[in-house]
């Protein structure tokens, strides 16, 4: 018999695994003795920031989590909303920032894999993915390698599993030079009465392990993700997991098949902290205990210790509770798909997790104190010392050549076409994609119904840096606007809150303020938070990323018949600017200042939530009544960039007349605005609808011709759509040196 | 018409093809599991897209050796209809049911976009509803669609009229070819070949996905005619008593 040779447990060892002295004491108190090595490893993973949300919990409580469509809010693997016709949508977004910076290909692959499992573990068939990516400057060290690896990883995984990647966003900013962001979103659909949960119940029910065998990859990944980077982060590569999309695909099919047997009580994927978090969370949620026989865990190589087995983050694995006496039905399904399946233990009523290995008890711990009573911190929060300086109104340089400035903006990686990226993602598989990447929001069929699902992901990290509360509100408002442009009413949102080190008061202040702003907007615009994830410690050598609360929002379009596009469709259509024009001239944090003049300063544009709600309602009405051909939200780059984008889809020009106070106003990022285009004879109806909705509307021009012509105050600027399109569509591959 | 959609572990367009045949074309459809040795009486067998067995070797290489493929070969030899789409086309190449091979796309990246195809045969069971020279817009989604063979064999393929679809520009004028991947022949396929048939004309393989553009709501129905032709052909054969139930 093998004798377990393990390091002696001490507060120092605990510290090396990311546990503070107080946390170690807390563990000793819970156990009433010194922990074993395996118990220490389990606890340090469960209490890591990544798994326990210990620094964020108290703030996350502020989010509104209930709404008319919400069936299940945060707490499960993913949130559940009712989307009508007996269907529910189950979705979530999660970060995979740290692993992707260390090893971009595997990091992004496993990010997609993990979020897909979160969705199908609840019984939903995944039908769409989105990815929100933030990179540093393209010329920063390793950046081209990171971009290429992340894009390939996302593509290779989603493409193989056969889930379309239908949307997302990509931004570039120096604050991500040392810490890129990879936020993966997945959405699945299920029948309303067929949702599965990760709540263990029924003492005596067997616990089954299914999927890939356990190896030594990703050990302590959750702890790694809860630390900042330093110069030596390369050595952390072994903490990154390795993805196998083929196994994921068959695991997905096998799980959905197995769920149909009716013999599954609870099921949970093994994500961060592997077998530890999946088994403890499942037992914890059900108020149960469990007994695991670690000798039965399928292994890739002999000799893994209990510690390694419990902390491995090998991918494509699930743990499930079957009904006693019916486990063979489940086993048969997984065998048919050629997957490993092993009974590894059973549910108990003791409330304790007992792990046995080689006849020896290697851990015996109470479940609830470890999961639901994990430490919670209210970290000190303070605004940055230079906040007033950051927010001081900037000098806005005059634009002497507005068309030239527009051309330059369209040629920046930030505002250029991202087609080079999304062409590498299968976005049409599953034959649901009505509007794919490149529009304001993606639109998918809800097969067998007249409805569609719309989804978008949004955030402006520069706004959040300059004023986190406004930035948080703006991200939610922009998402609602994007959904409204395709006629969708929001049913819920998921978020990925990417921040620096919460032990720094400025970062916790940012976090608190962002959540405040988001919560206000969520309430005002009817978009409850149903799931999400927090990623702290996004900093390298003390330099933090810009606060980046990525919002993934989902909406329902009752009827797809009159769906507009985000581009101009027909010559002679009249163009209307809807929404707030009064506040024109808001340049704080704008692309114009940042990308053309190197100024990142000022208060970001104000967010008028009541006006946003009115605009969104109007847009939804215009779509429902089939009154418009085109609807496009105005955001980064303002009206100038918005108009150019609308010209690109069908290479169709436009002539517009703008009452600009100053030429640069073409690029002001005043919020709450959208452009729509419609047949001339519907104009009266449109203006009347706008008036009824209390939304200011101006007719600003006409669609048609090969050029984009902008007139203001007797002056006129012109460029061919072909030329602007060439600049816009080639900028990213050119910058990448391809 | 009785249709069978083969499911290899890793097939991921099986549901899409099933959906079109069943719900758009209103046909009788069943899935054929990779380790089955018969085709359950299917008259039209479709090998769908995906990553059969993960495609960790060459695309389609392992699938070509699966039990169901022995049955597909017998079906093809007996004159039955076999349609391979994307990964299904790759499997047909590896199984030797169609000539040639696939290399990775010219730019070594997965590509998902619309392409334009010119119809060069409209006398096949799969293409009878199309007209000669017609240009179709279909989506591709693959990393290995760069068709290749020796110049002599490509000559022979063309001479025998086995090229069914070729990548072209939207107006039907030629795309770049012979390894010069361009906008219109994005994977760089030799002679811009997108789809071929066997000498007998009952086995067709193509890289683009007709099943992804067979419904009005998806904004494109250019792919529908391929399924319509196949099904109508099946109906005629059944009416004439030829073939019968196997």
Interface residues (C-beta under 8 A of the other chain):
Chain A: X152 X155 X156 X159 X160 X161 X162 X244 X245 X246 X247 X249 X250 X337 X338 X422 X423 X424 X425 X426 X427 X428 X429 X430 X431 X433 X434 X445 X447 X560
Chain B: X9 X10 X12 X13 X15 X16 X19 X20 X49 X50 X51 X53 X54 X55 X56 X109 X110 X111 X112 X113 X139 X141 X143 X209 X211 X212 X214 X215 X217 X218 X219
